[in-house]
Amino acid sequence: MSKKQTIALSRRAFLGTAAIAGGSVFAPAIWGLRAQESRRIVLRDPGGPYTPGFTVAFYEPFKKATGIEVAGVVGQHDPIAYIKSMVETKSYVWDGALLNNMSHDVLMDPKSGMFLDEHRASAGGIPERYVTPSFMPVLALQTVFAYRDDAFTGKKTPGSWTDFWNVKDFPGRRALRKAPQDTLEQALLADGVPADQLYPLDLDRAFKSLDRLKKDVQIWWTGGAQTSQMLKTREVDLCPTWNARAQAAIDEGAPAKVVFNQGLLGTEGFCVIKGGPKADLVREFIAFTRDPQRQAAFTKNLSYGPVHPDAYKYIDAERAKVLPTSPDNLKTAVQINTKYWAGSQSAVQERFNAWLLG
């Protein structure tokens, strides 16, 4: 072998050895990155005040306790179709999602397929009536109405849905939600239907009740932020909305009052998306959210209510007065029947749309 061939062979041997050595040097870093990524879950949340509330209450403490990073991302207002697509294509953009109980029931309706997995956690002190095998609630909200206090100076103020429908004794500019959910329940309660006889909805009676108010509705709103803005600028004097949206307007200086009487109660919770590769990590996170002290923490940013009764041990008494699950506000609440809506939504929406155009 010539000297030149020996040098070439030695060089190849050196490069091969270096490559192996380099691989052993960099492999731990590569595997470390992969392991770190495997300990990260992506959860859909609605953004807005949810983000700081959940970051302080759940995301940061969970990472500190378990090492699992949680990335909360803002998703669609109605994520049902998006979750169905993820499961059907096995393209998991999210590992789990915060859903209201109505969206949950639609996704678990056997007729349309079941798109969520079980969470496998006990209720842990959360009232059993809120919990199902695939839904662990973390908060509750009420659809209430708010009114501008300055529109009723020196006058009797409205205190029920019957009063909201009574334009003669409670005059003022009104808004309603441009959706049948909540709106039809409000129409029936205004017409005197007892809360325990609300479902199944008497649609003929509900639309007759809406007929009486239709000409006095100035704005049909489509988003919660819109209601906060309308209350602040006094585009309307009375407006149904979610309690946290009304409270946001009040916190920003609007002279408004919230009426919790006959508020429509719903819950929201984190769910495991069916077949996702990090389902076990999401289940671990969901179990963590049951803690009452953690649920109390989000109420500093988000004025929805914790579902664990013991959370109120850690909430300031003044703050508790504006939360929908405090005992005083909960005792007059009307539970939404989400199973009714899961089976009826399409047909009722079609009739509502036709009524709006009529």
Summary of the structure (lengths in Angstrom):
residues: 358
radius of gyration: 26.3
end to end distance: 97.4
largest distance: 110.1
contacts: 1136
relative contact order: 0.16
helix: 49%
strand: 20%
